[in-house]
Amino acid sequence: MPEYLVKANGTREFHLLAADTQVGVLHYPEWYTLKADVQLANGSAYQVEPRGFWGTTLELKDQQTVLLSFKMNWSGDIIIKSKLDASAKVLVFKSKSVLKHTYVLHDKEGRELLTIQPDFQWSKLNYNYTITTTPDFEQVESQALLLLMAVHCANYFMTMLATVTTFMVAT
């Protein structure tokens, strides 16, 4: 199973590497924001932007074309609607283990596509990630883009968890 490494450069920039070759970069313009920019190794650029009054739906756009939209449901899963290829697909990003912070991406039929394992860097106070993909993931188009969006979802989960923990400790 192919493995990817995501290395954090500070808290706002994440570099996706495959066999020590950079595949893409996920960059947040500000700390604790849902907006992000994605740059792939082939030079293509994309934007992640919140949509709606509360900003609870996120969209990955190529210019004005929406390629992915994702939203957290009531059970805490992130439902991803993909328009990366000719057919629309639904994917589910969820926490596999709350205590170990392991995340998985499934397709609509429940087949696991990838697993994300965070690795907290105490000296830098940020996370690196190891992503392990399955053979089913090899059939997916726009793999680099989907991998970076999975990292964005993991960052979203980590931010939500930190916010809830801070709120609970403060009260």
Rosetta silent file (secondary structure, phi, psi, omega in degrees, C-alpha in Angstrom):
SEQUENCE: MPEYLVKANGTREFHLLAADTQVGVLHYPEWYTLKADVQLANGSAYQVEPRGFWGTTLELKDQQTVLLSFKMNWSGDIIIKSKLDASAKVLVFKSKSVLKHTYVLHDKEGRELLTIQPDFQWSKLNYNYTITTTPDFEQVESQALLLLMAVHCANYFMTMLATVTTFMVAT
SCORE:     score description
SCORE:     0.000 S_00000001
   1 L     0.000  126.895  179.285    0.000    0.000    0.000 S_00000001
   2 L   -62.186  145.688 -179.934    1.473    3.366   -0.988 S_00000001
   3 E  -126.070  140.538  179.214    2.357    5.712    1.839 S_00000001
   4 E  -121.976  152.117  177.003    2.560    9.494    1.797 S_00000001
   5 E  -118.982  135.906  175.772    4.085   11.862    4.302 S_00000001
   6 E  -116.211  117.120 -179.048    2.695   15.289    5.100 S_00000001
   7 E  -106.705  128.615  178.073    5.208   17.606    6.741 S_00000001
   8 E   -82.840  137.107  172.376    4.075   20.760    8.487 S_00000001
   9 E  -113.944   90.790 -171.200    6.045   23.936    7.946 S_00000001
  10 L    79.467 -150.831 -179.637    4.795   25.919   10.928 S_00000001
  11 L  -108.053   -0.589 -174.110    1.075   25.701   11.612 S_00000001
  12 L  -119.917   -1.845 -176.993   -0.224   27.031    8.294 S_00000001
  13 E  -135.991  130.157 -177.162    1.592   25.082    5.580 S_00000001
  14 E  -127.651  124.408 -177.643    1.552   21.344    4.872 S_00000001
  15 E  -102.914  122.947  177.734    3.727   19.681    2.219 S_00000001
  16 E   -89.538  123.481 -177.402    2.517   16.379    0.710 S_00000001
  17 E  -121.894  138.046  171.929    5.431   14.077   -0.160 S_00000001
  18 E  -122.741  114.565 -178.460    5.534   10.783   -2.047 S_00000001
  19 L    52.033   49.022  178.454    8.941    9.082   -1.788 S_00000001
  20 L    64.331   12.593  175.860   10.573   12.406   -0.787 S_00000001
  21 E  -108.577  128.039 -179.385    9.117   14.162   -3.857 S_00000001
  22 E   -69.963  127.899 -179.403    6.748   17.057   -3.219 S_00000001
  23 E  -101.230  -32.317 -179.044    3.301   16.380   -4.684 S_00000001
  24 E  -175.998  171.884 -179.064    1.484   19.451   -3.387 S_00000001
  25 E  -134.670  135.330  172.410    1.100   22.081   -0.677 S_00000001
  26 E  -108.619  121.089 -175.318   -1.870   23.013    1.508 S_00000001
  27 E  -125.598  128.558  174.996   -1.509   26.589    2.777 S_00000001
  28 L   -99.786  127.382 -178.662   -3.741   28.436    5.262 S_00000001
  29 L   -68.216  -25.421 -179.795   -3.574   32.254    4.956 S_00000001
  30 L  -138.969  163.620  177.225   -4.327   32.683    8.678 S_00000001
  31 L   -75.513  139.983  179.429   -4.191   30.607   11.822 S_00000001
  32 L    56.139   48.172  175.248   -7.441   28.730   12.660 S_00000001
  33 L  -121.131  155.141  175.774   -9.179   29.481    9.385 S_00000001
  34 L   -91.098  -14.935  176.526  -11.096   27.170    7.079 S_00000001
  35 L   -71.889  143.566  178.731   -9.891   29.040    4.003 S_00000001
  36 E  -155.917  160.221  173.546   -6.908   27.458    2.286 S_00000001
  37 E  -117.547  142.457  178.411   -4.943   27.428   -0.941 S_00000001
  38 E  -121.515  130.646  177.599   -3.785   24.250   -2.659 S_00000001
  39 E  -126.254  121.562  177.757   -0.850   24.151   -5.050 S_00000001
  40 E   -93.084  161.528 -177.886   -0.008   20.920   -6.878 S_00000001
  41 L   -61.432  -27.007  179.833    3.417   20.011   -8.250 S_00000001
  42 L   -79.817    1.847  176.932    2.117   20.414  -11.817 S_00000001
  43 L    96.705  -10.069  179.809    1.436   24.107  -11.099 S_00000001
  44 L   -72.940  144.354 -176.481   -2.353   23.960  -10.782 S_00000001
  45 E  -124.656  143.945 -178.252   -3.842   26.039   -7.971 S_00000001
  46 E  -137.862  162.699  178.684   -7.125   25.664   -6.088 S_00000001
  47 E  -126.563  142.039  172.004   -8.935   27.466   -3.283 S_00000001
  48 E  -110.230  125.067 -177.055  -10.874   26.111   -0.296 S_00000001
  49 E  -136.788  140.631  172.572  -13.573   28.500    0.889 S_00000001
  50 E   -71.020  149.999  179.586  -16.424   28.323    3.414 S_00000001
  51 E  -130.274  150.786  177.894  -19.893   28.832    1.956 S_00000001
  52 L    92.824  169.762 -176.458  -23.146   29.901    3.534 S_00000001
  53 L   -59.824  -47.279 -178.679  -24.022   32.184    6.425 S_00000001
  54 L   -89.106   -8.942  179.959  -22.327   30.057    9.094 S_00000001
  55 L    69.428   28.749 -176.280  -19.590   28.803    6.758 S_00000001
  56 L   -83.530  -15.871  174.720  -20.335   25.183    7.630 S_00000001
  57 E  -103.777  132.587  177.978  -19.985   23.932    4.066 S_00000001
  58 E  -109.757  145.510  179.399  -16.542   24.091    2.495 S_00000001
  59 E  -128.425  135.918  170.628  -15.870   24.080   -1.225 S_00000001
  60 E   -96.789  122.794 -175.146  -12.732   23.280   -3.171 S_00000001
  61 E  -121.926  145.295  167.087  -12.726   25.428   -6.294 S_00000001
  62 E  -109.871  101.925 -169.851  -10.761   25.649   -9.489 S_00000001
  63 L    62.509 -113.089  178.920  -11.453   29.306  -10.329 S_00000001
  64 L  -105.283   -2.569 -178.480  -15.273   29.343   -9.965 S_00000001
  65 E   -84.575  123.746  178.833  -15.858   25.621  -10.606 S_00000001
  66 E   -82.047  121.167  179.870  -16.675   23.626   -7.453 S_00000001
  67 E   -99.662  -33.392  178.462  -14.778   20.321   -7.480 S_00000001
  68 E  -141.282  143.809  168.136  -15.485   19.165   -3.927 S_00000001
  69 E  -132.033  139.826  179.502  -17.878   20.236   -1.235 S_00000001
  70 E  -140.543  147.507 -174.899  -17.716   18.952    2.299 S_00000001
  71 E  -150.231  139.894  177.419  -19.775   19.375    5.402 S_00000001
  72 E   -80.090  134.180  177.907  -19.757   17.813    8.873 S_00000001
  73 L   -94.669 -179.509 -174.687  -22.929   15.884    9.695 S_00000001
  74 L   -67.423  -22.233  179.236  -24.554   15.413   13.108 S_00000001
  75 L   -88.206    2.781  176.366  -22.648   12.193   13.811 S_00000001
  76 L    90.109    5.759  176.125  -19.317   13.992   13.388 S_00000001
  77 L   -89.421  153.108  174.734  -18.423   12.589    9.958 S_00000001
  78 E  -102.773  118.832  179.471  -17.446   14.841    7.076 S_00000001
  79 E   -92.274  122.877 -177.225  -19.476   14.096    3.954 S_00000001
  80 E  -111.434  123.020  174.697  -17.548   14.929    0.787 S_00000001
  81 E  -102.645  115.216 -173.805  -19.325   15.360   -2.528 S_00000001
  82 E  -103.389  133.639  172.456  -16.761   14.971   -5.288 S_00000001
  83 L  -123.611   32.486 -177.287  -17.007   16.260   -8.840 S_00000001
  84 L   -71.483  -27.012  177.083  -13.341   15.558   -9.589 S_00000001
  85 L  -124.080 -169.512 -174.180  -14.192   13.185  -12.412 S_00000001
  86 L   -62.746  -34.521 -178.574  -17.128   12.705  -14.788 S_00000001
  87 L  -102.945  140.454  178.060  -19.351   11.004  -12.206 S_00000001
  88 L   -74.889  136.167 -179.407  -20.325   12.594   -8.901 S_00000001
  89 E  -128.240  152.875  175.446  -19.171   10.569   -5.897 S_00000001
  90 E  -113.944  129.950  178.302  -19.860   10.701   -2.185 S_00000001
  91 E  -123.212  155.974  179.931  -17.023   10.054    0.262 S_00000001
  92 E  -126.777  123.784  176.146  -17.029    9.947    4.072 S_00000001
  93 E  -106.643  125.305 -177.289  -14.138   11.190    6.224 S_00000001
  94 E  -146.310  163.638  177.201  -14.378   10.109    9.844 S_00000001
  95 E   -80.076  125.639  178.509  -12.455    9.569   13.009 S_00000001
  96 E   -85.983  -36.394 -179.289  -11.450    5.925   13.374 S_00000001
  97 E  -146.855  115.099 -177.848  -10.079    6.355   16.886 S_00000001
  98 L   -65.689  -43.101 -176.843  -10.633    9.474   18.986 S_00000001
  99 L   -69.499  -34.129 -179.876   -7.840    8.712   21.447 S_00000001
 100 L   -95.437   -3.753 -179.489   -5.267    7.935   18.748 S_00000001
 101 L    55.390   41.941  177.221   -6.570   10.621   16.365 S_00000001
 102 E   -94.407  136.238 -177.377   -6.654    8.179   13.443 S_00000001
 103 E  -123.773  149.855  178.908   -8.839    9.183   10.490 S_00000001
 104 E  -132.360  152.585  173.652  -10.165    7.233    7.508 S_00000001
 105 E  -117.567  122.953  179.816  -11.704    8.096    4.161 S_00000001
 106 E  -114.020  155.025  169.251  -14.370    5.696    2.868 S_00000001
 107 E   -87.181  179.589 -175.842  -16.312    5.630   -0.347 S_00000001
 108 L   -59.967  -31.145 -179.026  -20.117    5.460   -0.357 S_00000001
 109 L   -82.976   -1.289  178.195  -20.019    1.650   -0.262 S_00000001
 110 L    91.046    5.502  177.692  -17.860    1.694    2.886 S_00000001
 111 L   -75.353  130.281  179.785  -14.583    0.678    1.232 S_00000001
 112 E   -73.848  129.302  179.632  -11.623    2.259    2.982 S_00000001
 113 E  -100.743  -38.082  179.808   -9.560    4.439    0.645 S_00000001
 114 E  -159.308  160.346  176.160   -6.963    5.841    3.022 S_00000001
 115 E  -126.394  137.486  178.014   -5.941    6.194    6.652 S_00000001
 116 E  -116.732  125.800  177.872   -4.367    9.297    8.183 S_00000001
 117 E  -117.253  111.315  177.582   -2.218    9.026   11.294 S_00000001
 118 E   -72.429  151.633  176.386   -1.164   12.338   12.901 S_00000001
 119 E  -132.895  103.836 -176.754    2.231   12.628   14.562 S_00000001
 120 E   -71.986  129.071  178.702    2.411   15.507   17.038 S_00000001
 121 E   -99.622   98.454 -176.180    5.744   17.342   16.976 S_00000001
 122 L   -60.192  -37.504 -176.796    6.252   18.612   20.527 S_00000001
 123 L   -69.210  -25.598 -178.304    9.260   20.746   19.641 S_00000001
 124 L  -110.992   -8.262 -178.045    7.309   22.608   16.944 S_00000001
 125 L    55.217   46.332  175.119    3.781   22.294   18.404 S_00000001
 126 E  -147.800  177.536 -177.566    2.308   21.076   15.111 S_00000001
 127 E  -113.083  138.115  161.004    1.328   17.858   13.365 S_00000001
 128 E  -102.664  161.796 -179.829    2.910   15.848   10.600 S_00000001
 129 E  -131.915  146.949  168.872    0.771   13.131    9.037 S_00000001
 130 E  -113.091  125.863  179.943    1.351    9.698    7.564 S_00000001
 131 E  -113.046  124.750  176.506   -1.220    8.703    4.941 S_00000001
 132 E  -112.427  124.140 -178.919   -1.584    5.065    3.942 S_00000001
 133 E  -101.525  159.311  178.565   -3.707    4.362    0.869 S_00000001
 134 L  -104.008  168.768  175.615   -5.451    1.149   -0.172 S_00000001
 135 H   -58.109  -30.895  177.700   -5.621   -0.469   -3.625 S_00000001
 136 H   -63.451  -31.189  179.807   -9.119    1.047   -4.012 S_00000001
 137 H   -67.123  -28.756 -178.717   -7.562    4.518   -3.756 S_00000001
 138 H   -63.858  -17.954  178.806   -5.421    3.811   -6.818 S_00000001
 139 H   -85.671   -8.863 -175.621   -8.625    3.908   -8.916 S_00000001
 140 L   -81.028  137.493  173.780   -9.417    7.466   -7.796 S_00000001
 141 L   -82.075  159.157  178.211   -8.728   10.393  -10.123 S_00000001
 142 L    54.296   50.633 -176.102   -6.988   13.535   -8.812 S_00000001
 143 H   -59.369  -45.929 -177.418   -5.277   11.610   -6.017 S_00000001
 144 H   -60.618  -41.437  179.702   -2.983   14.448   -4.882 S_00000001
 145 H   -64.935  -43.343  179.558   -5.911   16.844   -4.575 S_00000001
 146 H   -67.243  -37.282  176.711   -7.962   14.326   -2.598 S_00000001
 147 H   -62.369  -44.274  179.281   -5.003   13.577   -0.303 S_00000001
 148 H   -67.382  -33.502  176.740   -4.560   17.276    0.484 S_00000001
 149 H   -71.423  -31.671  174.364   -8.290   17.655    1.131 S_00000001
 150 H   -65.525  -37.873  175.260   -8.123   14.690    3.513 S_00000001
 151 H   -64.278  -40.924  177.469   -5.355   16.554    5.375 S_00000001
 152 H   -60.682  -42.494  177.749   -7.610   19.626    5.457 S_00000001
 153 H   -63.505  -41.814  178.062  -10.383   17.466    6.970 S_00000001
 154 H   -62.966  -42.241  176.644   -7.954   16.066    9.568 S_00000001
 155 H   -61.552  -38.592  178.380   -6.867   19.608   10.465 S_00000001
 156 H   -62.439  -46.568  177.345  -10.548   20.545   10.790 S_00000001
 157 H   -59.618  -45.929 -177.969  -11.137   17.627   13.183 S_00000001
 158 H   -63.488  -39.184  178.079   -8.050   18.541   15.217 S_00000001
 159 H   -65.221  -44.559  179.116   -9.155   22.182   15.433 S_00000001
 160 H   -62.219  -43.415  179.652  -12.655   21.187   16.531 S_00000001
 161 H   -63.209  -42.792  178.728  -11.238   18.823   19.159 S_00000001
 162 H   -64.374  -39.590  179.729   -8.877   21.505   20.493 S_00000001
 163 H   -65.103  -45.546  179.906  -11.721   24.033   20.638 S_00000001
 164 H   -64.529  -43.458  179.592  -14.028   21.662   22.537 S_00000001
 165 H   -62.027  -44.248  178.879  -11.239   20.666   24.932 S_00000001
 166 H   -62.152  -42.738  179.696  -10.370   24.311   25.626 S_00000001
 167 H   -63.430  -43.207 -178.166  -14.025   25.148   26.230 S_00000001
 168 H   -67.553  -38.082  179.430  -14.476   22.208   28.621 S_00000001
 169 H   -69.189  -36.610 -177.002  -11.324   23.058   30.590 S_00000001
 170 H   -72.740  -23.090 -177.462  -12.319   26.730   30.827 S_00000001
 171 L   -98.238    0.000    0.000  -15.775   25.989   32.270 S_00000001
